Amino acid sequence: MTTPASDTITMFGADWCGDCRRTKKQLDELGVAYTYIDLVAEPAAADVAKDISGRTNIPVVVYPDASHHVEPSNADVEAKLRELSLI
């Protein structure tokens, strides 16, 4: 099972999830490196995402400082990336 690395962004999501596709596209367009964990391909990882967020909502985006967002807006993600000096 995959657990988030501490030095990178990890995103738990699924291709059927509109918010996941939006966040993935945003990270790609910003050129931010991240690890994508597809919960359809790795269903057991859903438990990891739920343990992190306390919820079953996706996407769950885990940042290098161990903070996370659940179903973040583009503005939330951008603000966090700026705070971490990743963009």
Number of C-alpha atoms within 10 A of each C-alpha: 8 9 10 21 14 12 11 16 21 21 26 25 27 19 12 9 12 13 19 22 14 15 21 21 13 15 18 12 9 13 11 14 12 18 14 15 22 16 18 13 9 13 12 12 19 20 15 16 26 15 11 19 19 11 12 14 15 23 26 25 28 24 22 14 11 14 11 19 18 20 17 18 13 14 9 11 19 17 13 16 17 10 10 12 8 12 12
